[in-house]
Amino acid sequence: MKKINITETVLRDANQSLIATRMSFEQFAPIIKELDNAGYHSLECWGGATFDSCLRYLNEDPWERLSKIKAIAKKTPLQMLLRGQNILGYKHYPDDVVRRFIKMAVYHGIDIIRIFDALNDFDNIKVAMDETKKQGAHAQGTIVYTVSPIHDVENYTNLAKKLENMGADSICIKDMAGLMMPNIAYNVVKSIKEAVNIPVYLHSHCTNGLAEMTYLKAVEAGVDGIDCAISSFSSGTAQPPTETMHQALVSAGYDTNLNLDSLTKINNFFKPVREYFIENGRLDPKVLTPNPEGLLNQIPGGMLSNMISQLKAQNSIDKLDAVLEEVPKVRKDLGYPPLVTPMSQMVGTQATVNVLTGERYKMILKEVKAYCRGEYGKAPGKIDEEVFKKALGNDTPLKVRYADTLEPAFEKTKEKLKDVVTSEEDILSYLAFPEVAMEFFKNRTKNPTIEQTRRETMSQPI
């Protein structure tokens, strides 16, 4: 009987996708022990937007939050999502910062790090992969899934081989926009499983109403694990429901290692939490409904809402259809980048500018210029020559990895903050989100109890 590993996302991706990562530690702390005993392959609980949200909205130290989860969940591996050289932000960091961040994440309890790059440029994840393995954690190399003329079964299989050759302990196919058709999932997973000797996982979202079917076909093709969310925080823009997938797989003759009684307790615990967020307006029932139009325009929900707000700010919401038409053209011009952060924001904003100015590329975003220069990595396909020339002007494209041009930043920042912070974690928080972290530090010092607890949780003072 083949075992299908199930990762629970309620503490990270489901939380992020449905309620913008607003669940505080106190709101889920009482159920961590049950989560730990349910038989999950891993609990995804950190990374992604959790770090920023803790500092910006929840007045929680993200490092302390991770340590507190680990203190209770002692059996089940804790998992995080890391944007390679971008860590958890939107810009590239020097290698010394990437290495120190990973070392500290493992120190506080992370066991599995899912590492991806928005362009599938693996030069941008090699340092993170190397440090993850050095720290004794599981390095899960990730392939970002998208749909374009250059992204096919052969392309994804070659990427998987590269990850295995880089030393990945496992591979994740990350379908962040829920675009993967069931038959494509079968073909991609089957091809990758025949080409590599390490476990293969699939991550998707129910955004377009496909994920459950896609998961089942992937399982039939030999996938080793899938991401699910406990049913009260599942579906819509989140993942398929854990209990449903568990029962469907068990009835088909697979073993998930999950305890249904535990899953029922977990779901019952989160039901009132969900109601709380519905009542306060944070959980909009609209995000729980599939939006299959995304299969046509391939625009993730966050990207669409961003474009709508940009157009409203310019009193040009009547231009939305024109912008939606322009998005795939810009994406093609830029070599078919996957529409994931930061590329989704970049492509969407450039398309909006093209329409509002009435002339394509009359004004080119500085981020698009940086992309054409190579600061975000290698474009998946060929960038349109005219756009490339216009973007670069007299500048020349990079011939090296962008991070190689960056000066080490940790020691310099440590010196800068010597009168402000007392731990390495604080320095890393500041490097990730400077203004937000400084505000958090100020608020924290006003509460002696919080400060004392934090000191007991943090690593040795610097």
N, C-alpha and C positions, 0 to 999 in steps of 0.2 A: 504493500500500500504506500503510494508516494505521499510524502509530507509536503504540504503547502504552508510556508511560513507567512504569518500575518503580522504586519506592523500596525499598531494602533496610532492614529493621528490626532485624536481629540485634544491632546495637550499642545499641539503645534499647528499642523496644516489645517485641520478642520476648524480650530479656534481662529486661525488667521483668515481662512477663506470665508467664513460665515459671519464673524463678529469683529473683524479687523484686529485680532489678537488682544482682546480686552479682558480675557479671563484672568483674574488674579490668582495667586498661589492659594490664598485662603479658600477660594471658591472650589478648588479641586483637591486640596490637601487631604480631606477625609476619605477619599476614594483611591488614593495612590496604592495603598496596601492591597486592595482588591485587584487593581490593575496589575500589580506585580504578581499576583497569584493566579491570574486568569489563563496563563499559558501562551502569552504572546511571544513572537520572535523578538520584538523590540518595541519600546515605547518612544515614539518621536516626540520630543518635549522641548527642544531648544533649537536655536538657529533661525533662519528665515527672518521674519519680522519680530520675533519674540524679544530680542535684545533691545531694539529701538523702542518697542512698545512699553517694556518694563520701565525704562528710564523716562520716557516722554509722557506716558499716560498713567502708569500704575504705581509710580513712586516706589518701585522695587529694584533692588540691585540684582541684575540678571545672573551674576555669578553666585550670589547667595541663594537665589531661587533654585538654581541647578543643584547646588550642594544639598539643599533641603529635600529636593525630590530624591536624590541619590541616597540620602540617609534613611528613607523609607523603602524605596524600590531597590532592594539589594540583590534580587535574583535575575530580573529581566534587564537585558542590555538597554541602555539609554542611547538614543540616536539624535543626531542634529543634521541640519542642512547648512552647507557652507558654499558660498559663491566663489570658490577658488581664490584667485588673487584679490578679489573684491571683498573677501571675508563675509561680512554681513551688510556691507554698504553698497555704494554705486560707483566707487572709484577704485583704481588699482592701488594696493599698498605695497611698500617695500617688503622684500623677503623676510627681513628680521621681524617685522610686525606679524606677518602671516605665521611664522614659526612659533613665536611667543604666544600668539592667540590660541593656536592649536594645543600647545603644551599646557596652557592654563585650562582649556576646555576639558582636556582629558584628566587633569589634576582634580577638577571639580566633579567629575563623574561621567563624562561622555565615553561611550564604548564603541559606537559606530558613527563615522562621519561620512555622510553622502556629499560628495564634492562634484560641483558642476561648473561649467563655463557657458555663458550665454551663446557663444558662437561655436561651441564644441571644438575650441582651439585648446588642445590639451597641454600646450606650453604654459597655459594659464592655470593649470591645476597640478603641475608636476611637483612644485615645492610643497603645496598642501598635502599631496599624497605621500610624499617622502617623509614629511614631519609626522603625519598621522601614524605611519608605520614605525617610525623611530620611537614614538611614545607608546607603542604597544597596542594601539587601537586598530579597529577594522576600517580599512580604507575602501569605501565603495565608490568606484569611478562611475560617472554618470554621463549618459547620452541624452541630450535634450532633443525631444521629438518634435518635428514640424512637418508640414506638407509643402512640397515645392517640386519643380521639375528635376532638381539635383539631389533631393533627399529620397532615396529608395532603399530597398532591402540590401543591396550590395554596399551602399554607402554606410548604413548603420552596422552592417556586419564588419566592415573594415575598421570602423571606429571601436567596436567591441574588441577586436584583435589588438588594437593599439593599447587599449586600457589594460588588457591582460599582460601585454609585454611591458607596460609601465609598472607592473606589480600590484595592480588592483586585487583586493581580496574577493570582491564581487562586483557585479555590474548592475546599474539601475537604468531602465529606460524611463525617462521622465516626460510624461505627456501632460504638461502643465495646463494646456488649453482644452484637454478632453477631446482631441481631434482624431485619435487613433481608431480606425474602423476595425471591427472584430476580425475580418479576414486578413487585414494587414498585420494586426497583432500576431496572429497565428504564423504568418510567413516570416515576419521579422524575428520573433522569438525562436522559431524552429531553426532558422538560418544561423542565428547567433549561438544557440545551444550546440549546434553541430561544429561551430568554429572555435569555441573556447571551452576550457575545462574548469571554469569557476562559476559559482551560482549567479543566476540572472533574476532580477526583480523588476516588477512593473509598477509604476506610479501613475495614476490618472485621476481625473476629476469628472463628476457627473454633469458638468456644465451643459453639455449638448445631448445628454440622455443616452450615452453609449457605454459608459464605463463598466457596468455589470457584464454586458455581453462581451466586451473587449477582454475583461479579466478571464472569463470562462474559456474563451478561445485561446488565450495565452497559456492558461493552465493545461489545456489539451495539447498545446505545442511543447510543453515541458518547462514552463516558467517555475522558478523555485519559491517565489514569494510575491505578495501583493500588499498594497497599502489600503487599509480600511478605516472607517470612523464609526464609533459606537452610534447606533441608529438615531438617537436624539440629536446628534450633531453631524449627521451624514447627508448625502445627496446634494442636489443643487450644485453650488460651486465647490462643495467638499467631496469627499471620497464615498464609495459605495458603503452601505451599512455592514458592519462587522458581523452581526448575528445572521443576517440574510446570506451573506457569502459563506459563512461557516456552515450553515445548514445545507446550502446548495452543494457545497463541495463534499460534505460528509455523505450526502445522499448519492453523490456520483462516485463514491468509493475512495475519496481522498481523506487524509488525516491532517487536521489543522492544529492539533495539540491544545485547542481551546476548550474551556469548561463553560458550557452554556448557562449554568446556574450563576457563575461569576459574571458573565456578560449581562445577564438579566439584572443583577444587582447594580452593575456599573451603569447600565442604561437608566434604571430607575433613579439613580443618584443624579444623573445629568438632566433628567426631564425638567425639574424645577429651575435648574440653572438656565436651560434654554428659555423657559417661560419668563424668567427675569429679564433676559436680554431682548425678548420680543416686546415685553411691556415697556422697557425703557427706550425702545426704538433702535437699539443697536443691531438687532437681528431683523432685517427686512425680509418678510416672507417671500418677496420677489426672487431672492437669491436661491430659494429652495425649489424653484420651478425650472425645468430644463429650457434652454434657449437654443434650439437647433440651428437658428440663423448663423450661429458661430461657425457651423460647418461650411457655410458659403463664404463668409468674409474673413474667417480665421482670426477674428479680433477677440482677444481675451476681455472678460468683463471689466477689469480694472483699466485697461487701455481705452475702452469705449467710454467709460464714465469720465476719464481724463479729457478726452477729445470733446465731449459734450460740454464740460465745464469751461474749456478754453473757448469754444464757440459762443457760449452764453455770455462770457466776459466781454466778447467783442460784438455782442448783439448780432451774431451771425448764425444762429441755430438753424436758419433756413438753408445753410450751406452743408448740413450734415451729410446728406446723400452724396454730394460732390466729394466731400472728404473721404467717405467710405469707399468711393470709387478710386480715389487717388492712392489710398493706402497700399494695395497690392502693386501698383506701379512703382511707388517709392521703394517698396521691399525688393522688387525685381532689380531696380537701378542699383541698390546697395548689395546685390549678390545674395539675395534670399536669406537674410539673417532670421533665426527663429524669433518669434514675437514673445520674448521673455525679458524681464528686467535685465539691463536697461534698454535693450534694443526696441522693446514695444513702445516705450515712451518716446524714444528718438524717432522712430518711423512715424508714429502717430502725429507728433508735433510737427515734423517736417511736412507731412501731407497736409496738415491744417494750414501751415504757413504758405505752402504752394497755392492752395485754393484762395486764401484770403488776400494774397498779394496779386492774384490774377496772372502770375507768371511763374512757371515751374523753376525752382532753384534761383529765383531772383535774390532771395536771402537764404543762405545756408547756415543752419544751426552750428554753433561752435562744437557741439558734441558730434555732429555728423562729420565735420572737418576732422576732428580727432579720430573718429572711426576710420575715415578714409586714409588717414596718416598711419593707422595701424596701432593706435593706442589701446584699443579694446581687444586686439588680437587679429588673426587672419580671417578675412571675410570667407564665408563658406563657398561662395561662387564669385564670378567676376563682377567687379563694380563697373557700371557704365562709364565709358572713357570720358565723355563730356562732363558728367557729374564729378568724376575723379579729378579732372583738370581744374574745374571751377572751384572745387573744395580746397584743393591743395595750393593753388596759385603758384607762388615761387617756392613753397615749402617742399621738402622731400619726404617720401614715405620711410618709415622706420625699417631698418634691416635686422633689428634685434628685438627680443621680447621687451615690451615696454617697461616691465618691472626692473629690467637690467639697467635702465636709465635713472632709476630712483635712488636717492641717497637713503641709507639706513635712518630710521626715524625714532626708534624706541628710546635710546639713550638721550637724544636731544630733547625729546618730550619729557622724559624723566627729570632732566635738569630744569626745564621750563616750569614744571609743576611741583617742584620740590617743597614749596611752601603751601601747597594746596591739598595734595593727596598723600596717602600713607601706604598704598599698596600697589603692586604691579597690576592687579585687576583694574584699579581706578585709571591707571595710565592707558590700559588697553581700551577701556570704556571711552575715555576721552579721544583716543585716536580714531575710534569707530564713529563717534557722534559728538564732536567737540562742544558745540553750544548746548545741546541737550544734556550732555554729561555734566557740564559746569553748573547748570541750573539744578540738576539732581543733587550734586555735591552740596550746594548751598542749602537746599531744603533739608538734606539729611543731617547736617550739623545742628539744625534747630531741634532735633529729637535725640536726646542722649541715649534713650533705650535702644533705638534703631542703630545708633552708632556703635554701641557696645556689642550688640548681637553681630553686627557686620564684622567687627574686629575679630571676634571669636571664630567666624566662618572663613575669613580670607586667609590667603597664604601668608608666609612670613613677611613682616613689614619690610619695605625696601630701604 
